[in-house]
Amino acid sequence: MGFGIRTLWAIVVAIVAAVAVLMTAGTGAAILTLVGGVAAAVIASEGVPGAADEEEDVEGEHDMLSPFLGEALDAIIEPVLLIEHGRVILANRAARALLGAHIVGEDARIAIRHPAAAERLLAAGTVDKEPVSLVGLGSLDHRWEMRVADLSDGQRIVHLIDQTGHDAAERMRVDFVANASHELRTPLASILGFIETLSDEAGEDADIRARFLKVMFDEARRMQRLVEDLISLSRIEAEKYRLPAQPVAMDDLVQDVWEELLDSGSTRARDIGCDIADELPPVAGDQVQLSQMLHNLIGNAMKYGRADTPVRVSLDRDGAMLRLVVADRGEGIAAGHIPRLTERFYRVDAGRSRTIGGTGLGLAIVKHIVERHRGRLDIASEVGVGTTVTVRLPIKGASKVISEGAVTK
């Protein structure tokens, strides 16, 4: 039986209802409302089996469903199943990809093999209940949220929402807050302890007082660097979707940073050697952020390279990109650590990093700067030899732009 005027009107009403639900209850509830309304309209237009037909084969029931309903469900990117008498009578493309094409006709509890899902699928009147969290469905590291809605004709709609990315982001947020709190608490506790000691008799000794005040100053500077890096990282992340358009002469910028480091009085600054190609075109960038990126990369090479060994900085053209390479001769980094180097507060050697003044945010800041500039970040290292960091940035006006930053071995 084809669609009639009443069926079309019913579908229109379902769409309007879904829009209303979307404005009040969110996307998940709106999808359930839309799919449920369309399913009810289609099934009503094509005839609902009577009580005498309830024992018909499930495949037969599936055949009676309109192809339009199947196409509508396939258009939904998240897994959706239609269940009747406890069996799956329809599953969209995403559901079949997740659970297997064989699930149509199966008991829903077998199709979704999870104890929490089985309990909810058996329960009636689930519209107002909280969604069920399913861990390990499809793969061990996947997390899903299952929502079940009852239709007026006894059928049920099951909607699976992928929460893997959301959960990972939440874990990152919690870890970030915990790490930031720890990094600030440690120097603060040290400062408070020395203040308490100086308030006692130890403060009367000039040598002890001078030594303690130096430690307190160093710890305060450490906190200051950490706060500045946190603010900087937050600012860069807030601007990540705004593509920089200012022309920046990277050759001049590298020269300026080199001179700043030489003027800083650091003994390691004398080990920096620069090799800059001639007549390089500008990149489209944010000069302040690119300067910060250079300071972080060259500063890391100076800190982690062995004393009196060269720090090589080179800048040349690589097709539609400018290629910046910073290499040191240090202890190197084991391959297993490289993918995590750009994580916030990740340190290969936490003790050494804190001793030389590292905040654990330098490479995380570099990564976000490179990503905002639609460039590419590559890190290569060999234990006992040293580490080489390569950054490629799009030339201003170049047609070919790498749209995603990456960290590779």
C-alpha positions in Angstrom: 0.0 0.0 0.0 1.4 3.4 -0.9 1.4 6.6 1.1 -1.8 8.5 1.4 -2.6 12.1 2.4 -3.2 11.0 6.0 0.1 9.3 6.2 2.0 12.3 4.8 0.2 14.5 7.2 1.2 12.1 10.1 4.8 12.3 9.0 4.7 16.1 8.9 3.2 16.1 12.4 6.0 13.7 13.6 8.6 16.1 12.2 7.0 19.1 13.9 6.9 17.1 17.2 10.5 16.2 16.8 11.5 19.8 16.4 9.6 20.8 19.5 11.3 18.0 21.5 14.7 19.0 20.1 14.2 22.5 21.5 13.2 21.2 25.0 14.8 17.8 25.5 17.8 17.5 23.2 19.0 15.6 20.2 18.5 12.1 21.5 14.9 12.5 22.5 14.2 14.3 19.2 15.6 11.4 17.1 13.4 8.9 19.1 10.3 11.1 18.6 11.0 11.5 14.8 11.7 7.8 14.2 8.8 6.7 16.4 6.4 9.0 14.7 7.4 8.0 11.2 7.4 4.4 12.1 3.9 4.6 13.5 2.6 6.5 10.5 4.1 4.1 8.0 2.9 1.0 9.8 -0.5 2.5 10.2 -0.7 3.2 6.5 0.3 -0.3 5.6 -1.8 -2.2 8.1 -1.0 -3.5 11.5 -1.2 -7.3 12.0 -4.1 -8.4 14.2 -3.9 -10.6 17.3 -4.3 -13.7 15.1 -1.1 -12.8 13.2 1.1 -12.2 16.2 2.9 -15.5 15.7 3.9 -14.7 12.1 7.5 -15.0 11.2 9.6 -12.0 12.1 11.0 -11.9 8.6 7.5 -11.5 7.3 6.9 -8.6 9.6 10.1 -7.0 8.4 9.0 -7.3 4.7 5.8 -5.4 5.5 7.8 -2.3 6.6 8.1 0.5 4.1 11.4 0.9 2.3 11.1 4.6 3.2 11.4 3.8 6.9 14.6 1.8 6.3 16.1 4.7 4.3 15.1 7.1 7.0 16.8 5.0 9.7 19.9 4.5 7.5 20.2 8.3 7.2 20.8 8.4 11.0 24.5 8.1 11.7 24.0 6.4 15.1 22.8 2.9 15.6 19.0 2.6 15.8 16.9 -0.6 16.1 13.1 -1.2 15.8 11.9 -4.0 18.1 8.6 -5.9 18.2 7.7 -8.8 20.5 11.3 -8.7 21.8 12.9 -9.2 18.3 14.7 -6.9 16.0 12.5 -6.2 13.0 14.6 -3.4 11.6 18.2 -2.1 12.1 19.8 0.9 10.3 23.1 0.7 8.6 25.0 1.9 11.7 23.4 -0.7 13.9 24.2 -3.5 11.4 27.8 -2.3 11.1 28.2 -2.3 14.9 26.3 -5.5 15.8 26.3 -7.5 12.6 23.9 -7.8 9.7 22.4 -11.0 11.3 20.7 -9.1 14.1 17.5 -8.6 12.1 15.1 -11.3 13.4 17.1 -12.0 16.5 16.1 -11.6 20.1 17.1 -8.0 21.0 18.9 -9.3 24.1 21.1 -11.5 21.9 21.7 -8.7 19.3 22.9 -6.4 22.1 25.0 -8.7 24.3 25.2 -6.7 27.5 23.7 -7.4 30.9 22.6 -3.8 31.5 21.0 -3.7 28.0 19.1 -7.0 28.6 17.6 -5.7 31.8 16.4 -2.5 30.2 15.0 -4.2 27.1 12.9 -6.5 29.3 11.5 -3.5 31.3 8.3 -1.7 30.1 7.6 2.0 30.1 11.2 3.1 29.7 10.5 6.5 28.1 11.3 8.6 31.2 14.1 6.4 32.6 17.7 7.3 32.6 19.8 6.0 29.6 21.9 2.9 30.1 25.7 3.0 29.8 27.2 0.1 27.8 31.0 -0.4 28.0 32.8 -2.7 25.5 30.0 -3.0 22.9 31.7 -3.4 19.6 35.2 -3.0 21.1 36.7 -3.0 24.5 37.4 0.8 24.6 34.0 1.9 23.2 31.4 3.4 25.5 27.7 3.7 24.4 24.6 5.2 25.9 21.4 3.2 25.1 18.0 4.9 25.1 14.8 2.9 24.7 11.4 4.4 23.8 8.0 2.6 23.7 5.7 3.3 20.8 1.9 3.2 21.1 1.6 0.0 19.0 3.8 -2.0 21.3 7.0 -1.6 19.3 10.2 -0.1 20.8 13.0 2.0 19.4 16.5 1.5 20.7 19.0 4.3 20.1 22.7 3.8 20.7 24.8 7.0 21.2 28.6 6.8 21.0 30.0 8.4 24.1 33.6 7.3 23.6 34.9 10.7 22.6 32.9 12.5 25.3 34.2 10.2 28.0 37.8 10.6 26.7 37.5 14.4 26.7 36.1 14.3 30.3 39.0 12.1 31.5 41.4 14.5 29.9 39.7 17.4 31.6 39.8 15.6 35.0 43.5 14.6 34.5 44.4 18.2 33.5 42.8 19.7 36.5 44.4 17.2 38.8 47.9 17.7 37.2 47.6 21.4 37.3 46.5 21.4 40.9 49.5 19.1 41.8 52.0 21.2 39.9 50.8 24.4 41.7 50.4 22.8 45.1 54.0 21.4 45.2 55.9 24.7 44.9 53.3 26.5 47.1 53.8 24.0 49.9 57.6 24.5 49.6 57.2 28.3 49.8 54.9 28.1 52.9 57.3 25.7 54.6 60.2 28.0 54.1 58.2 31.0 55.3 57.3 29.1 58.5 60.9 28.2 59.0 62.1 31.8 58.5 59.6 33.0 61.0 61.4 30.9 63.6 65.0 31.3 64.8 66.4 30.1 61.5 65.5 33.5 60.0 68.1 35.2 62.2 71.0 33.5 60.4 71.9 35.6 57.3 73.2 32.6 55.3 70.2 30.4 56.0 67.9 33.3 55.3 69.5 34.0 51.9 69.5 30.3 50.9 65.8 29.9 51.9 64.8 33.1 50.1 66.5 31.9 46.9 64.6 28.6 47.1 61.3 30.5 47.7 62.1 32.8 44.7 62.8 29.9 42.4 59.6 28.1 43.5 57.6 31.3 43.0 59.1 31.7 39.5 58.2 28.1 38.7 54.6 28.8 39.7 54.6 32.0 37.6 55.8 30.0 34.5 53.2 27.4 35.0 50.4 30.0 35.3 51.6 31.8 32.2 51.8 28.5 30.3 48.3 27.6 31.4 46.9 31.0 30.3 48.8 30.7 27.0 47.4 27.2 26.3 43.9 28.3 27.1 44.2 31.3 24.8 45.6 29.2 21.9 42.8 26.6 22.3 40.2 29.4 22.3 41.6 30.6 18.9 42.1 27.2 17.4 39.3 27.6 14.8 40.4 31.1 13.7 42.9 30.6 11.0 45.8 33.2 11.3 46.1 35.4 8.2 49.0 37.8 9.2 52.1 37.5 6.9 55.0 36.4 9.1 58.6 36.3 7.9 59.9 33.2 9.6 63.5 33.8 8.6 63.5 37.2 10.4 61.6 35.6 13.4 64.1 32.8 13.8 66.9 35.4 13.7 65.2 37.5 16.3 64.6 34.6 18.7 68.2 33.5 18.3 69.4 37.0 19.2 67.1 37.1 22.2 68.5 33.8 23.5 72.1 35.1 23.0 71.2 38.2 25.0 69.7 36.2 27.8 73.2 35.2 29.0 72.6 31.5 28.9 75.8 29.5 28.3 73.9 27.1 26.1 72.8 30.0 23.8 76.4 30.0 22.3 75.8 26.4 21.1 72.9 27.4 18.8 73.7 27.4 15.1 71.2 28.6 12.5 71.0 27.7 8.8 68.4 29.8 7.1 67.7 29.6 3.4 67.6 32.7 1.2 64.5 34.5 -0.1 61.9 32.5 1.9 58.3 33.6 1.4 56.2 34.5 4.5 53.8 32.1 6.2 50.2 33.0 7.2 50.5 33.1 10.9 50.3 34.7 14.3 53.7 36.2 15.0 53.4 36.1 18.8 52.4 32.4 18.8 55.1 31.5 16.3 57.7 33.3 18.4 56.5 31.3 21.5 56.8 28.1 19.5 60.4 28.9 18.5 61.3 29.7 22.1 59.8 26.5 23.4 61.4 24.3 20.8 64.9 25.9 20.9 64.6 26.2 24.7 63.9 22.4 25.0 66.9 21.6 22.8 69.1 23.7 25.0 67.8 22.2 28.2 67.7 18.5 27.2 70.8 18.5 24.9 74.1 17.6 26.5 76.3 20.5 27.7 78.6 21.9 25.0 76.9 20.1 22.2 75.4 21.9 19.2 71.7 22.9 18.9 71.0 23.1 15.1 68.1 25.2 13.8 67.4 25.2 10.1 64.7 26.8 8.0 64.0 26.1 4.3 61.2 25.6 1.8 59.5 22.2 1.3 57.0 22.6 -1.5 54.0 24.7 -0.4 55.4 24.7 3.2 58.3 26.2 5.2 60.2 23.5 7.1 61.7 24.3 10.5 64.0 21.8 12.1 65.4 22.0 15.6 67.9 19.2 16.6 69.8 18.5 19.7 72.4 16.0 20.9 71.0 14.7 24.2 70.0 11.5 25.9 67.2 11.0 23.3 63.7 9.6 23.9 62.6 6.0 23.7 60.1 5.3 21.0 57.3 4.4 23.4 57.3 8.0 24.8 57.1 9.9 21.5 53.3 9.7 20.9 52.7 11.1 24.3 55.2 14.0 24.3 52.5 16.6 23.4 50.2 15.6 26.2 49.8 18.2 28.9 52.1 17.5 31.9 53.6 14.4 30.3 57.2 14.0 31.2 59.7 11.3 30.2 61.8 12.1 33.3 59.6 14.1 35.7 62.4 14.7 38.2 64.8 16.0 35.6 62.2 18.2 34.0 61.3 19.9 37.2 64.9 20.4 38.1 65.7 22.3 34.9 62.5 24.3 35.2 60.1 22.5 32.8 56.3 23.0 33.3 55.3 20.0 31.2 53.3 22.2 28.9 55.9 23.3 26.3 55.3 20.7 23.6 51.5 20.8 24.3 51.6 24.5 23.5 53.7 23.9 20.4 51.2 21.2 19.2 48.3 23.6 19.5 50.1 26.4 17.8 51.0 24.2 14.9 47.4 22.9 14.6 46.0 26.4 14.6 48.3 27.2 11.7 47.2 24.1 9.9 50.8 22.8 9.9 52.5 19.5 10.8 54.6 18.5 13.8 57.0 15.6 13.6 59.2 14.3 16.4 62.0 11.8 15.9 64.5 10.7 18.5 67.2 8.1 19.1 68.3 7.1 22.6 71.8 8.2 23.2 71.9 10.3 20.0 69.4 13.1 20.4 66.0 14.5 19.3 64.9 16.2 16.1 61.7 18.2 15.9 60.3 19.3 12.5 57.5 21.8 12.0 56.0 22.5 8.6 53.9 25.6 8.1 51.9 26.6 5.0 53.2 29.4 3.0 50.9 32.4 2.8 48.7 32.1 -0.4 49.8 28.6 -1.1 47.1 26.4 -2.6 48.1 23.2 -0.8 47.5 23.3 3.0 47.8 20.5 5.4 44.6 20.8 7.4 45.4 18.7 10.4 48.4 18.9 12.7 50.0 15.6 13.6 52.7 14.1 15.7 54.6 11.2 14.1 57.6 9.1 14.9 
